[in-house]
Amino acid sequence: MDALRLASWRMHNLGLRAPGDGTPAGVVARLGAVQSQDYGPATWSVGARIAGAGEAAVHGAFAEGAVLRTHVLRPTWHFVAPEDIGWLLTVTGPRVHQLNAYYYRQLALDEPLRERCDAMLVELLTGRQLTRKELAAEFEAAGIGTEGFRMAYILMNAELNGLICSGAMRGRQHTYALLAERAPQARRLDADAALAELTLRYFTSHGPATIKDFRWWSSLTQAEIRRGLDLVRGSLDSLEADGLTYWFAGAPPTAADADPPVAHLLQGYDEYIVGYSESKHLLNVAGLGSGQRWDRPVYNGVLIIGSQFAGHWKRTVGRREVAVEVLVYAPLDGAQADAVQAAADHHGRFLGLPATVTTKVL
């Protein structure tokens, strides 16, 4: 199977080829976790996969706790489903703690102090939701410094221990809440069952993908991933292409890239961009922008035509319209220009605004 077919199949599994009638919570659950260190753009990663979804629907799901935001992979923030957060932390939490160990030492956050901080957070957040600034003030009053990155790692430690997670937004400020209050029905699995579930979830939603791709995405060790594959081997298949082994679930879609082409305006941390390491080249077979970090977010994000990287884009949101500026590496033909306008219209519907497009060639 050639690279273009693999990339198109991957887009299909990621829910980008044909956005459906799902919900924000359903999109997040299917993908396992959605990178969301930039909250605003991350809401578009969710909305882009739902036909007719509006920005308000994604914000609403987050406000009511149907979608949560926490540190669970790599480590950075991710959207996760409340029913999944418990078992996800069972399998990834210990590994992310290992990755954080250097920073715990550098910030003088030894285990007894982290345990004290955890207990304080549980007490402070019982029955209420507080901002990071409010929590930091309480810690300072108790004689625990929060300077630099210290408060960030105090909070991340508690997230990884399954004690706290995102609360509802307060205006434009994020809050923290107790996980037990925000996700009382979180599903719990033993270590092997959680590892099997994460392995199956990744290769079902992100496949075809390699073991190294999964290692990058999940933060798990090679040994853990091999164990996970052994646990779900009957539910996955594999194929060889250009010297790499790709794992996946289910049959490939019947068609490759559409004709006329379909374009996608993706935010720079969309799962199609950041969910892979070893096989990231599949979305840029032509090697556009090879002299620079083409996959680093430029403007608001990445322009995909068909399944392939074609340039970058940014938006300017006004009161009456959203103006989309596209930078491409080669002039667009008529069909491609129409596809980009359709993608901008999709984004405009998400924002509740008409969209205009201007194009520049790099």
N, C-alpha and C positions, 0 to 999 in steps of 0.2 A: 504494500500500500504506500502511495507516495505522500510527501509531506503535506500537500494541499488537502488531500482527502482526510488525513489525520487531523489537521487543524480545523477543518469544517466539522468533523465528527465531534471534536472537543467543544466547539462553539454550541453545537446542538445539545450536548449533555449539560453545558453550563446555562442553558436556558436563554441563549442569545439569538439563536436562529429563528425562533418563532415564539415571541413572548406570549404567555398564556393568560388565563383568567384567574390566576392564583391570588394569594394574599402576601403581604410582606413577611409575615411569620412563616408561611409555607416556603417562600423562596429561601429564606435564611436556613430553615430546617433542612431543606433538600441539599444545600451546598455544605452543610455542616458548620461552617463559620465563614463570615464575610469580613475581610479586613476593613477596619473603620477608624483608624486613628484620626482621619479628617472626617468628622461627623457629617457635614453637609454634603460633600461629594459622595460619601458612602451611601447616603440615602438614594442617590441616583443609581448606584450599582444595583440596589434592590428594585427601584422603580423601573429601570430599563428592562427588567425581565417580566414585567406585568403589563399586558395590553390595557391601555387606558388608565393606568395608575396615576394618581395625583400625588404631589409632594405631601399634601395634608394627610393622606392615608398612611404614608410611611412614618411621618411624625406622630400620628395618632397611635400607631402600633407601638412605637417606642414609649410614648407617654403612658400607655395603659399596661406596659410590661409584656406585651405579646412578642416583642423583640427586646433583648437585653444587650448591653455592651460591657465587655469586661476584657481583662488580659487572660488569654487562654492559649495562644500559640506564639511562638518565635522569640521574644515576647513583644506583642503590640496589641492594641485594642482590636477586638472583633465583635461584630454582631453575632449573637447566638440565640437559639430558641430556648425559652425557659425550661421546657421539658428535657432539653439536651445538656444544659449547663452542668448538671451534677456529674453525669458519667464522663463528659468531656474533661472536666477537671481531674477526675480520677486517673485518666490515662495521660494527660499532658501536664498537669500541675507539678508533679515531682521533677519532670525534666526541665520545665521552665525555671523552677527554683534552682536547679543546678546551673543553668545559664546565668541566673542572677547572682550567684554566690559571690563572684568577684565584687559586684557593686554593694552587696550587703557588707562585705569587709571594708571596702573603701569608705562607706558612709557610716561606719561604726554601728551597724545594726545587727548585733549578735542575736542569737536565738532567744535568750531570756527577754531582751528588749523587744524583739518582734512579737513575742507572746504577750507582753504587757500592752503593746500597741493594739494587737488584735482584741484583747479584752476591753480596752478603752473604746474601740470602734463599735463593738457590739453594744456597749452601754450607751454610747452617744447616739447611735442610730436606731435603737429600739423604739418603734412606733413613730419614727419621723425620718425625713430625708434632708441631708445637709450638703452644702457645697464644699469643695476642697478648701476654700478659704476659711469657711466656718470651722471645719474640722481642724485645720492647722492652728487656728487661734486657740482651740481647746488644748491641743497638744503643747503649744508654747506655754500656756498657763500652767500646765502640769510639769513643766521643766524638760520637755522633750523637744529638741530642736527640729525644725522643719526646713532649714535653709537648703538652697540648691535643689538637688534631686532627691533629698531625703524623704520628703513627704510623698513624692511619687512612688518610691519603693516601699514605704510603709503601707500605702494603699494597695499597691500591686501584691504585696505579700498576703494581705488579707483577702484579696480577690482570688489568688491562687489557692488559698486555704478554704475557699468556698464559704466565706463569711459575708462578703459584701459584693455588690455589683452596682450597675447603674440604677439611679432613680429617675424620676421624671424631670424634664427640663424645667428650670425656673427662669422664665424669660429666655435669655440666651446662655444661661449658666447651667452646666451639668451638675447633677446632685448624685450622691451615693445613698444606697439603701441596703438593708440587710437582705442577703440572698434568701434566707428562710421566709421572709415576708414577701419578697418580690416573686419568688418561684417556689411556692409551697409544694407544688406537685412535681418538682424536678425528679426525673427518673434516675434511679441509682442502679448501677451495674457493678459486678465484680471486675477485677483488673482485666482478666482475659476477655470477658464479654464486652467491656468498654473498648479494648484494643481492637477486637473484631469489628465492632460497630463503626469505629472511626476509619478503619482500613476500608471497609466496604463503602462507607459514605463518600470517602474521597475518590476512590476509583470509579464509583458510579456517577458522581456529579462532575468530576474533573478529568476523567479518563477520556481517551487513552493517555496514560501518563506513566512515567518510569518510577522505579523505587527511589532514585535520588530526588525526583520531583516531590514525592510524598515526604521524603525526609526533610527537605527544605520547608515545605508547607507546615508540617506537623511538629517539627523540632524533635521528633523521636529518633532513637538510635537505629543503626542498621539492624542490630539484633532484634529490637522490638518490632521493626517493620517486617522482618523475615517471619517472626512469630505471628504477627497479624495476618500475613499472607497465608501461612499454614492453616490458620483458623478459618479462613473464608475461601480457601482455594476452590471449593466446589461451586462458589458463586461468581468467580471471576475467570476470565480468559486472558490470554496474552498473545501478542504477535511480535515478530521481529521486523524492524525497518531501519535501514542505514546503520546497522550495528547496535541498535538499542532495543531493549525489550519493553514493550508498552503493555500495561495492564488495563483492563476495562471490564465493564459489565454490560451485557446486552449486545444486540446487533447494531452495526453502523446504520445511519440514515441512508435512505435509498439514493439521495442526490448529493452531489458535492456542492460547491459554491453556486449560488443561484445566478441565472441569466434572465433578465437583467440583474446586475449586482445589487446587493443590499449593503448599506453602510451602517456603521455603529459609531456613535460618539461616546467613548468610554472614559470614565474618570481614570486618572493615572494609576490608582491602586485597585482597579477592578480585578476580580479573580482570574480573568483571562490573561491579564498582564502579570500579576504577582504570584499566581498559584503554581508556578513552575520554575525550575532552575535548569536542569540538564537539557530539557527539550523546549525551552523558551523560544529557540530559533524557529519553531514551526510557524509562528505568526509573523515572521519576517524572512521568508525564504529568499527574497530578492536582496536582502542585506542592506536595505535603505538606511541612510544615516550611520553607516558602519564606522565612520570616523569619530563618532560621539556616542554618548549613552542614550541611544534612541528610546530606551524603555524607561528612562527617568522622567517623571511627570514634568511636562513642559506645558505652559498655559494651564488649562483645566484638565487636559487629558490627551487621549490617544485616538486618532481616527483609524478605524478599521474599514476596509472595503472588501467585501466577500469575507474571507477569513484572515486577510493580510494587512499588516501595518502599512498605512499610506501617508501619515502625517500627524499633525497635532491640531488642537483646537482650544479656543477659549470662548467664554461667554461674557456678555455684559447685560445684566438684568436691569431693565428699566421699568417704569410704571406701566407702559403700554405694550412693550415687546421685549423679547430676548434676542440680542444681536450675537450671532455666532460667527466668529472669525476662524477660518480654517487655513492652516499652513500645510501644503503638500509638497512632495518631492518631485512630482511630475504633473504636468497639466492634466486636468480631469476631462474625459470625454463627456458627451452629452448624457449618457446613461449614468455615469459615475456622479456627475453634478446633480442629476435628479435624485440619485440615491442619498447623497449628502443632504439635500434639502429635506427629503423624507425623514432622515435621521434627526435633523434639527427640529422638524415639526413634532416628532415623537418627544423630544426633550421639551419643546415648548408646551405640549399638552401636559407634561408632568408638572410644569411650573404654572400652568393656566394662562399662558401668554402665546401670541403668535410669534413665529421665529423668522428672522431674516438671516441670510448667509452671505458672507463675503469670503473670497478665496484668494490666497497669495501663494506663489510658487517659491520655494526655498532656493 
